[in-house]
C-alpha cells in the first residue's frame, strides 16, 4: 500500500510556538487472511515514510 501522511510538526511553546503542516509519501506491506480481512498484520519494518523533501533532497 502507499499513500500520503499528513503531519503537523510543532516547535517551541508559548509565544514562540510554531506549527508546520507537511505531507510525506509512505508505503508499507501487510497481509490478512481471506476469512478475516480486517485482521491486518503490518510489520513495523515494512513501513517506509519518505521525509527527504523536508531536507531538500527531492
C-alpha positions as CSV (number, residue, x, y, z in Angstrom):
1,X,0.0,0.0,0.0
2,X,1.1,3.6,-0.5
3,X,-0.3,7.0,0.4
4,X,0.4,10.3,1.9
5,X,1.0,11.0,5.6
6,X,-0.4,14.4,6.7
7,X,1.9,15.6,9.6
8,X,1.7,18.6,12.0
9,X,5.3,19.4,13.1
10,X,5.2,21.5,16.3
11,X,8.2,23.5,17.6
12,X,8.6,25.7,20.7
13,X,6.0,26.5,23.3
14,X,4.0,29.6,24.5
15,X,4.5,32.7,22.4
16,X,7.4,31.1,20.5
17,X,5.3,28.1,19.3
18,X,5.2,27.2,15.6
19,X,3.2,24.6,13.7
20,X,4.2,23.5,10.2
21,X,1.9,21.2,8.2
22,X,3.7,18.8,5.8
23,X,2.8,15.8,3.7
24,X,5.1,12.9,3.2
25,X,4.7,9.8,0.9
26,X,4.6,6.5,2.6
27,X,4.4,2.8,1.7
28,X,4.1,-0.4,3.6
29,X,3.3,-4.1,3.0
30,X,1.0,-6.2,5.1
31,X,-1.2,-9.3,5.0
32,X,-4.5,-10.6,6.1
33,X,-6.5,-13.8,5.7
34,X,-9.5,-14.2,3.4
35,X,-11.7,-15.2,6.3
36,X,-10.7,-12.2,8.5
37,X,-9.7,-9.4,6.0
38,X,-9.9,-6.7,8.8
39,X,-7.3,-8.6,10.9
40,X,-4.3,-7.0,9.3
41,X,-0.6,-7.8,10.0
42,X,1.7,-4.9,9.2
43,X,5.3,-5.5,10.4
44,X,6.9,-2.2,11.6
45,X,10.0,-2.8,9.4
46,X,7.7,-2.8,6.3
47,X,6.7,0.8,6.9
48,X,8.6,3.5,5.0
49,X,8.0,7.3,5.1
50,X,10.0,9.4,2.7
51,X,10.9,12.7,4.5
52,X,13.6,13.7,2.1
53,X,11.6,16.7,0.9
54,X,12.0,18.2,4.4
55,X,15.7,18.2,3.9
56,X,15.6,19.5,0.3
57,X,16.7,16.2,-1.3
58,X,13.7,15.5,-3.6
